Amino acid sequence: MAAVSAQKGGDAESLEMVRRPVPAPGPGEVLIKVAGAGLNRGDILQRNRTYPAPDGTQYDVLGLEVSGYIAAVGEGVETWVEGDAVCALMKDGGYAEYALADAPLVLPVPRGVDVVEAAALPEAYFTVWTNVFQRGTLKAGQSILVHGGSSGIGVTAIQLANAFGATVYATAGSTEKCAVCETLGAVSINYRECDFVEAIQDLTGGQGVDLVLDIVAGSYLQRNLNALSVEGTLVMIGLMEGLEANLNIGLLLTRRLTITGSTLWARSIEQKAAIGRELADQVWPLFEKGKLKPIVSSRFKLGDAVAAHQLMEAGQHVGKILLETEHSS
C-alpha cells in the first residue's frame, strides 16, 4: 500500500511517499480501507519531533484520524463487519491506503456526511467533547470563548457549544475568518483589531464568560483569566506560545477560577472509548438533524501531503485539511 512517512523528520518536504505492507488486524483491532485522513497540528509537531509522544511512537506514518470502510476485523471484534462506513481516532498510521484502528475508537460515519469528510470529525470532536463538556462542564445558558475559532478545533467547538445551548464568542485573525465564525453561530472578535479581553467585557456587560477554550497559552494565560466570570473555567488544550507563563494568583483565588486542561493522544484506549460512546449517543444524532457538519478547507491527494502540511503551517485555512486516497471514490 501507499503511505506517507515522516521518519526522516524536519520540515514539510521531509515527508515522503513509501510502500508498506498492508497490516493485519490483531485482537480488538480493525483494518480500515482509508478514504480520507485528517491533518492536525499534532502531525506538524510529530514531523518536527517537538510533540511529547506516547511510548512506542515510531514517527513513521502520521495520521490521528481517518475515515473509510472496514476491510477486516481482528479476533474478538463483533461491532463491525466488512464494508461498514466508519471514522476512527488513531494513535498514528492514518496517512496510508490502509490503517489499523482499535475497534472501541471507531464510530460510524454520521448519516448525511460524506465518507471522506468524516475524516474531519474524530480528533476534533473527541478533543472538544472531553475538554469543553466533560472537564469544562459547559451547560445550556452558559457562555464560552473559543480561541482560534476558524481552526478545526474552533469550528467544532463553536458548533457543539451552540447546539447545546451556550452563547459562543470566538477569536479569529481576519475578517474572512470572523465571518465563518459568525456563520457557525459565534459572536466573532478579530484579535488583530482589538483586545479580546476588552471585547468580552463589553459584550457581556462586564460579567465575563463561563469558559475559555485556549490553544495558545503563554501570554494568553492571564488574559484568559481576566476574561472569565466569577467561578469561570479556563480549559487549555494547546501550547502555541510555549510551556511557561505568569499569572495573578490573587485573581484566581478571589474570583474562584478553575484552570484545567488535557491532551488526548496519550490517554488509554478505555478512556478514549468512553468519550466515543458519549459522542455516539449525544452528538452523532445531531449531524442527521443538520445541527452539525464537517467544515473542510481543502482536500489533497495522499501524494500531495507536503503541500497539505505547508497549507496548515501557513495558517490560512478554515476548518480541516484532508488527505484522500484512491479509495475515496
C-alpha positions as CSV (number, residue, x, y, z in Angstrom):
1,M,0.0,0.0,0.0
2,A,1.0,3.6,-0.4
3,A,1.7,5.6,2.7
4,V,3.3,9.0,3.7
5,S,6.3,8.6,6.1
6,A,7.7,11.2,8.4
7,Q,10.6,9.0,9.5
8,K,13.2,11.5,8.3
9,G,11.9,14.3,10.5
10,G,12.1,18.0,9.6
11,D,10.1,20.4,7.5
12,A,7.2,19.5,5.3
13,E,9.4,18.5,2.5
14,S,10.9,15.7,4.7
15,L,7.6,13.8,4.1
16,E,8.0,11.0,1.6
17,M,5.8,8.5,-0.2
18,V,6.7,5.0,0.7
19,R,5.4,1.5,0.2
20,R,4.4,-0.5,3.2
21,P,2.8,-4.0,3.7
22,V,-0.9,-3.9,4.3
23,P,-1.2,-4.6,8.1
24,A,-3.4,-7.3,9.5
25,P,-5.7,-6.5,12.4
26,G,-4.8,-8.1,15.7
27,P,-7.2,-8.9,18.6
28,G,-9.5,-6.0,19.2
29,E,-8.4,-4.1,16.0
30,V,-10.0,-3.4,12.7
31,L,-8.3,-2.7,9.3
32,I,-9.8,0.3,7.6
33,K,-9.6,0.9,3.8
34,V,-8.9,4.6,4.2
35,A,-10.9,7.1,2.1
36,G,-9.7,10.2,4.0
37,A,-7.2,11.2,6.7
38,G,-7.4,14.4,8.7
39,L,-4.5,16.7,9.3
40,N,-3.9,18.1,12.8
41,R,-1.4,20.4,14.4
42,G,-0.1,17.4,16.2
43,D,1.1,16.0,12.9
44,I,3.3,19.0,12.3
45,L,4.7,18.7,15.8
46,Q,5.4,15.0,15.3
47,R,7.1,15.6,12.0
48,N,9.2,18.3,13.7
49,R,9.9,15.9,16.7
50,T,8.5,18.5,19.1
51,Y,5.5,16.6,20.4
52,P,5.6,14.6,23.7
53,A,4.7,11.3,22.1
54,P,3.3,8.2,23.8
55,D,5.6,5.3,24.3
56,G,6.1,3.2,21.2
57,T,5.6,6.0,18.7
58,Q,7.8,5.4,15.7
59,Y,7.3,8.7,13.9
60,D,6.8,6.9,10.7
61,V,3.3,7.1,9.2
62,L,1.5,10.1,10.7
63,G,-2.3,10.5,11.0
64,L,-4.5,10.8,14.1
65,E,-7.9,10.2,12.3
66,V,-9.3,8.5,9.3
67,S,-12.5,7.6,7.6
68,G,-13.3,4.8,5.1
69,Y,-14.6,1.3,5.1
70,I,-13.9,-1.8,7.3
71,A,-11.7,-4.1,5.3
72,A,-11.1,-6.8,8.0
73,V,-11.7,-7.3,11.7
74,G,-9.5,-8.9,14.3
75,E,-10.3,-11.5,16.9
76,G,-13.0,-10.6,19.3
77,V,-14.4,-7.7,17.3
78,E,-18.2,-8.0,16.9
79,T,-19.3,-4.4,16.5
80,W,-18.1,-4.0,12.9
81,V,-18.3,-6.0,9.7
82,E,-16.5,-5.7,6.4
83,G,-17.9,-2.8,4.3
84,D,-19.1,-0.6,7.2
85,A,-18.5,3.1,6.6
86,V,-16.6,4.4,9.6
87,C,-14.3,7.0,11.0
88,A,-11.7,6.4,13.7
89,L,-9.4,8.1,16.2
90,M,-5.9,6.8,15.8
91,K,-2.5,6.9,17.6
92,D,-0.8,7.1,14.2
93,G,-0.8,5.5,10.8
94,G,-3.6,7.4,9.1
95,Y,-1.7,8.8,6.1
96,A,-2.0,5.5,4.2
97,E,-4.3,3.5,2.0
98,Y,-5.0,1.1,4.8
99,A,-4.8,1.7,8.6
100,L,-5.2,-0.2,11.8
101,A,-7.6,1.2,14.5
102,D,-8.6,0.0,17.9
103,A,-12.2,-1.2,17.5
104,P,-13.5,0.8,20.5
105,L,-12.3,4.1,18.9
106,V,-14.3,3.5,15.7
107,L,-17.5,5.3,15.1
108,P,-20.0,5.1,12.2
109,V,-19.9,7.8,9.6
110,P,-22.9,10.0,10.6
111,R,-25.8,9.9,8.3
112,G,-25.7,12.6,5.7
113,V,-21.9,13.1,6.0
114,D,-19.6,12.4,3.0
115,V,-17.3,9.5,3.8
116,V,-14.1,11.4,3.0
117,E,-15.2,14.4,5.0
118,A,-15.9,12.2,8.0
119,A,-12.2,12.1,8.5
120,A,-12.5,15.7,9.8
121,L,-14.5,14.5,12.8
122,P,-12.7,12.2,15.3
123,E,-9.8,14.2,16.6
124,A,-11.7,17.5,16.9
125,Y,-14.9,16.0,18.3
126,F,-13.2,13.8,20.8
127,T,-11.0,16.7,21.9
128,V,-13.8,19.3,22.2
129,W,-16.2,17.0,23.9
130,T,-13.9,15.8,26.6
131,N,-12.5,19.3,27.3
132,V,-15.5,21.6,26.9
133,F,-18.3,19.3,28.2
134,Q,-16.6,16.8,30.4
135,R,-13.8,18.8,32.0
136,G,-15.3,22.2,31.5
137,T,-18.9,21.1,32.2
138,L,-20.4,23.7,29.8
139,K,-24.2,23.8,30.1
140,A,-27.0,25.4,28.3
141,G,-27.4,29.1,29.2
142,Q,-23.7,29.5,29.9
143,S,-21.1,31.3,27.7
144,I,-17.8,30.2,26.1
145,L,-14.9,32.0,24.4
146,V,-13.2,29.8,21.8
147,H,-9.8,30.9,20.6
148,G,-8.8,30.1,17.1
149,G,-12.4,29.9,16.1
150,S,-11.7,29.1,12.4
151,S,-9.4,26.2,13.2
152,G,-10.5,22.6,13.1
153,I,-11.0,22.6,16.9
154,G,-12.6,26.0,16.7
155,V,-15.3,25.3,14.2
156,T,-16.1,22.2,16.1
157,A,-16.3,23.9,19.5
158,I,-18.5,26.7,18.1
159,Q,-21.0,24.3,16.5
160,L,-21.1,22.0,19.6
161,A,-21.5,24.8,22.1
162,N,-24.2,26.4,20.0
163,A,-26.0,23.1,19.5
164,F,-26.1,22.5,23.3
165,G,-27.5,26.0,24.1
166,A,-24.5,28.1,25.0
167,T,-23.6,31.6,24.0
168,V,-20.5,31.4,21.9
169,Y,-17.7,34.0,21.3
170,A,-14.8,33.3,19.1
171,T,-11.5,34.9,18.2
172,A,-10.0,34.9,14.7
173,G,-7.4,36.8,12.8
174,S,-9.1,38.1,9.7
175,T,-12.4,39.5,8.5
176,E,-12.9,36.4,6.4
177,K,-12.3,34.0,9.3
178,C,-14.5,36.0,11.6
179,A,-17.3,35.8,9.1
180,V,-17.0,32.0,9.2
181,C,-17.3,32.0,12.9
182,E,-20.4,34.2,12.7
183,T,-22.0,31.8,10.1
184,L,-21.5,28.9,12.6
185,G,-23.2,30.7,15.4
186,A,-20.5,32.7,17.3
187,V,-20.0,36.3,18.0
188,S,-16.6,37.0,16.5
189,I,-13.7,39.0,17.8
190,N,-10.9,39.9,15.4
191,Y,-7.9,39.7,17.8
192,R,-5.7,41.7,15.4
193,E,-8.0,44.7,15.6
194,C,-9.0,44.7,19.3
195,D,-8.1,43.3,22.7
196,F,-10.2,40.2,23.2
197,V,-10.5,40.8,27.0
198,E,-11.9,44.3,26.5
199,A,-14.3,42.9,23.8
200,I,-15.6,40.2,26.1
201,Q,-16.1,42.6,28.9
202,D,-18.1,44.9,26.6
203,L,-20.1,42.0,25.1
204,T,-21.0,40.5,28.5
205,G,-21.7,43.7,30.4
206,G,-18.6,43.2,32.5
207,Q,-19.5,39.7,33.6
208,G,-17.0,37.7,31.5
209,V,-17.6,34.2,30.1
210,D,-18.1,31.0,32.0
211,L,-15.5,29.1,30.0
212,V,-12.5,29.8,27.8
213,L,-11.1,27.2,25.4
214,D,-7.5,28.1,24.8
215,I,-4.9,26.7,22.3
216,V,-2.3,29.5,22.8
217,A,-1.1,29.5,26.5
218,G,1.9,31.8,27.1
219,S,0.8,35.5,27.2
220,Y,-2.8,34.4,26.9
221,L,-3.0,32.7,30.3
222,Q,-3.5,35.9,32.4
223,R,-5.7,37.5,29.7
224,N,-7.9,34.4,29.7
225,L,-8.4,34.6,33.4
226,N,-9.3,38.3,33.0
227,A,-12.0,37.3,30.6
228,L,-13.6,34.8,32.9
229,S,-16.7,35.3,35.0
230,V,-16.7,34.6,38.8
231,E,-16.2,30.8,39.2
232,G,-15.3,30.5,35.5
233,T,-13.1,27.8,34.0
234,L,-10.1,28.0,31.7
235,V,-9.5,24.9,29.6
236,M,-6.1,24.7,28.0
237,I,-5.5,22.3,25.1
238,G,-2.6,23.9,23.2
239,L,0.8,25.5,23.8
240,M,1.4,27.6,20.7
241,E,3.2,30.3,22.8
242,G,5.2,27.8,24.9
243,L,5.1,25.9,28.2
244,E,5.6,28.7,30.7
245,A,3.5,31.8,31.7
246,N,2.9,34.1,34.6
247,L,-0.5,34.6,36.3
248,N,-2.0,36.6,39.1
249,I,-2.8,34.1,41.8
250,G,-4.9,36.7,43.7
251,L,-7.4,36.8,40.8
252,L,-7.6,33.1,40.7
253,L,-8.5,33.0,44.4
254,T,-10.8,35.9,44.8
255,R,-12.8,35.0,41.7
256,R,-12.7,31.3,42.4
257,L,-11.5,30.4,39.0
258,T,-10.5,26.9,37.7
259,I,-7.7,26.1,35.3
260,T,-7.7,22.7,33.7
261,G,-6.5,21.1,30.5
262,S,-5.7,17.8,28.8
263,T,-4.2,16.0,25.9
264,L,-6.0,13.2,24.1
265,W,-3.2,11.3,22.4
266,A,-1.6,9.7,25.5
267,R,-4.9,8.6,27.1
268,S,-5.7,4.9,27.4
269,I,-8.0,3.2,24.8
270,E,-10.6,2.7,27.6
271,Q,-10.6,6.4,28.4
272,K,-10.9,7.5,24.8
273,A,-13.6,4.8,24.2
274,A,-15.7,6.3,27.0
275,I,-15.6,9.7,25.1
276,G,-16.5,7.9,21.9
277,R,-19.6,6.3,23.5
278,E,-20.9,9.7,24.6
279,L,-20.3,11.1,21.1
280,A,-22.2,8.3,19.5
281,D,-25.1,8.8,21.9
282,Q,-25.3,12.5,22.3
283,V,-23.5,14.1,19.3
284,W,-23.7,11.9,16.2
285,P,-27.5,12.2,16.0
286,L,-27.1,16.0,15.6
287,F,-25.5,15.5,12.2
288,E,-28.6,13.8,10.9
289,K,-30.7,16.7,12.3
290,G,-28.5,19.2,10.4
291,K,-27.2,20.9,13.6
292,L,-23.6,19.9,13.0
293,K,-21.4,19.5,9.8
294,P,-17.8,18.9,9.0
295,I,-16.0,22.1,7.9
296,V,-13.4,21.2,5.3
297,S,-11.0,23.8,3.9
298,S,-9.2,21.6,1.4
299,R,-8.9,18.0,0.1
300,F,-5.4,16.9,-1.1
301,K,-4.4,13.6,-2.7
302,L,-2.3,11.4,-0.4
303,G,0.7,12.1,-2.6
304,D,0.3,15.8,-2.0
305,A,0.9,15.6,1.7
306,V,3.8,18.1,1.5
307,A,1.5,20.8,0.1
308,A,-1.2,20.0,2.7
309,H,1.3,20.4,5.5
310,Q,2.6,23.7,4.1
311,L,-1.0,25.0,3.9
312,M,-1.6,24.1,7.5
313,E,1.6,25.8,8.6
314,A,0.7,28.9,6.7
315,G,-2.4,29.2,8.8
316,Q,-4.7,30.5,6.0
317,H,-7.2,27.6,6.1
318,V,-10.6,27.5,7.7
319,G,-11.7,24.2,9.3
320,K,-10.0,20.9,8.4
321,I,-7.4,19.9,5.8
322,L,-7.9,16.4,4.5
323,L,-5.9,13.8,2.5
324,E,-7.8,11.5,0.3
325,T,-6.8,8.2,-1.2
326,E,-7.8,6.2,-4.3
327,H,-10.5,4.6,-2.1
328,S,-12.3,7.9,-1.8
329,S,-14.5,7.3,-4.9
